[in-house]
Amino acid sequence: MDLESVGDLAIHEIMENLKPEDIARISCVSNRFKSFTSDDSLWSKICFRELSLTQPIDHLGNPTPSFKEAYQTWREAFVMYPWSLVKRVKRCWDNIKTWLTNNFPEAKETLCEGASEVEIQELEDVLNVKLPLPTRILYRFHNGQEIEKHDHDTSTSDISLGIIGGYSFYDHFVNVYLLPISQVIQETQQISHNLGFLRRSKYVLVAASSTYREKLFFLNCTNGQLYVGTRNLLTNRDLMPCVPQNLISLHHEMDSEKIQDAMLLWLEEHGRRLQRGFIKLLEEGNAKSISLFPEESPVCSTAVTNGVQVGEYILPLMLALLALFIQA
């Protein structure tokens, strides 16, 4: 039995289980198979399976005439990157944005559209660095957040819209947001004047608190680690790693699925904690913010000591979230 004698239903079932690259090859076999591979219901399933798309849209959210064209647009937009890594980064962003849509739409509105390759290249040229692949792709999806920084006396509510969140106690308020590329360049240049080792060691500032008490997060573009500045940053150049170094892997030519820098790992863990309710939205008056104090097990448990109930925080891999509790 040759392929031409196989029934339409069987062919369609076979197509649904093939990789898009194989479907493209099959389309060249005959006009009959080309017709099968042009069926948009086939590409709708591929778009959902690989990109969780329920509508035919491109990577910027613009509608496309068909799912097939949507998939082609996505592949062309990220042709310079490993496709498995692109899909992983999209899952990371989808996880965070789904939670924001359902719980904190005001913060979701601050996310900028994806950066262009030209913008990313400008960052690398001006700061003389080479961003790790996962971070480049993260910026291709969303170019940070558009949030204005404020002084201590400012009461404007957008100081609490950072998607990383923070904490508040007494007069100490920290709320961390992701910087857009223009601010990454500007802020990195400014702080490097005072801390020259950041420039020499290829650090860039990628996240910061929007309040007057700054919390600064630096990505080391050489080793892929993310660091948070402690209270001794200016005096002792003290930086704390946010992710265990052994989890970071920047060079996997044979297995791109294993490529991961601290920025991606950090955001993936943050999204998981949001989705599972380990960290939640804090509402105080008219202000909302993401509170990083763990509220649900297994990251939070209680114990009674001398008749007093206290909370015991059990934080697994993500030291970045613990780092946010260090007083600036």
Salt bridges, closest charged atoms under 4 A:
GLU4 OE1 - ARG32 NH1 3.89
ASP8 OD1 - ARG32 NH2 2.82
GLU16 OE2 - HIS12 NE2 3.18
GLU16 OE2 - LYS45 NZ 2.43
GLU21 OE2 - ARG75 NH1 3.44
ASP22 OD1 - ARG25 NH1 2.69
ASP39 OD2 - HIS12 ND1 3.85
ASP94 OD2 - LYS90 NZ 2.61
GLU106 OE2 - LYS288 NZ 3.32
GLU117 OE1 - ARG136 NH2 2.62
GLU117 OE2 - ARG140 NH1 2.79
GLU124 OE1 - LYS130 NZ 3.69
GLU124 OE2 - ARG136 NH1 2.69
ASP158 OD1 - HIS150 NE2 2.74
ASP171 OD2 - ARG213 NH2 3.69
GLU214 OE2 - LYS149 NZ 2.29
ASP255 OD2 - LYS258 NZ 3.86
GLU268 OE2 - ARG88 NE 2.66
GLU269 OE1 - ARG272 NH2 3.05
GLU269 OE2 - ARG273 NE 2.96
GLU296 OE2 - LYS280 NZ 2.71
